[in-house]
């Protein structure tokens, strides 16, 4: 089983794979309602190249990107991506895309990629001062809100 690592940008050599995950994903029909709502409000995600690295940008917003990458030996392959931004006290996750074979019913479903992406985003939200919630469009037109719990200070 490959290791999964998370990064905010990846090499430009992975452009075709990222396009496939974001724009040509066989699971898009399952999330069309959410995609319509998000694109109407925030615009379409666009793949950009900055200093030979890929990131995902929006027309009127400056989101962050979280890529999930499967690492096997020297080989690194993008398998998922999340696009998010901060709105007030909320980390708003606009898009989450998972390569089909890493979905829960795919060959690599036991990796639990969506769960791991959400856990990583929750960790990011915990580290951002003033963020109290994570809001994610899980394929529905209304997002799921997750309250961020921080460990009690000793």
N, C-alpha and C positions, 0 to 999 in steps of 0.2 A: 504494500500500500504506500502511495507517495506521501511525503510530508506536505503539509499545506502551510504556506507562509502568506502574510499580508503585507502589502506595500502600497504607497500612494501613487506610484508611477512605475511603468515598466518600459523596457527597451522598445524602440520603434520597430524592431524586427517582428514584433507580435501584433502588428496592426490588423492583419487579416483575421487572426484569431479573436481579437477584441471586437472587431466588426461583426463577426459571426455570433458571438455571445450576445451582444447588445441589439443588433438589428435583424438578424436572420435566425433567431432562436425559435425552434419548433414549439416552445411553450408560450409564445406571445399571445396566442388566442386565449389562454387562461387568464391573462392579466390585462386584456384590452381596456376594460373599464377604468382601471387605475391609470393606465398610460394616457388615455384621453384626458382625464382630469388633470394629471400632472403636466402634460405638455401644454394644455390650454393655460394653465396658471404660470408655469415656469419656462416654457419653451422646450425645444427638442435638444437632447444631448448631442454633442458633437465631439468627435475624437480630435484632439489637438496634439501637435508635436511641439514640445518646448525642450530645447537643449537635448535633442535626440532621445527624449523620453515621451511616452504617451500619457495623456491625462484626458479627462472628459470635462468639457466646458459646456456652458449654457449661454444662450444669447444675451440674457439680461441679468444673469446672476453669476457669481463666482463660487461654484461648489467645490467640494473636496471629492477626491476619488479614493476608493479602497478597492484594490485588486486582490483577489485570491489567486494564488499561484501554486500549482502542484510541482513539487521538486523531486525528481528521481535522478540521483547521481548528478551529472553535469547538466541535465535537461530540466528546464523550467517552462511550464506551460500555463497560460492564463486559463482559469476554470470558472471564474466568477468576478463580478464587479458590483460595487454599490456607489451611488452618487448621492451626496448629502450636503446640507448646508445648515447654518445656524439661523434660527428665527426666534429672536427673543430668548426665552429660557429652554428652547427645544432644539434638539438636533433632528432636523427634518430629513428623512431618507426618502429621496425622490424616486430612485430606480434601484432595483436589485435584480441582477441577471445571473443565472447559474447555468453553466453548460449542461445540456440535457443528460449526459451520462452521470452527472453529479447530483441530479435531482433525487428526491427520496425514492423514486421508483426506477432509477437508472442503475447501470452496472456498478457505479461507484457510490451508490446511495448511502452505503454504510459509513461513509466519511462524515455525513451530517453537515454538509457544506452550508446550507442556509442557516442552520443553528449556529454554526461557528462564525459566520459573517455577522449575525445579530449579536453574538457574544463580543466580538471584536469591536463593533460599533458601540455597544454598551460600555465597554472599557474606555473607548475614546471619549464618550459623553461624560463618564465619571471624572476624567482628567481635565475637562473644560470647566473653568470656574463659571458659576451661574447657570449651568445647564442642569435642569431638573427632570427632563423627560426626553425620550427617544420616540419619534413618531415615524412609522413605516407604512408605506402603501404595499400591503401584501396581496396585490392583485384585485383589491376592491377599491371602489371610488372614495371610500373614507379610510383614513389611516388608522392603524392600531397604535395606541399610545402606551408606552412602557415607562413607568416611573423609575427614575434612576435612584438607586439606593447607594449611599456612600457608607463605608465602614465607620463605626463610631470612633471618635478620637479618644485615645487613652490618656 
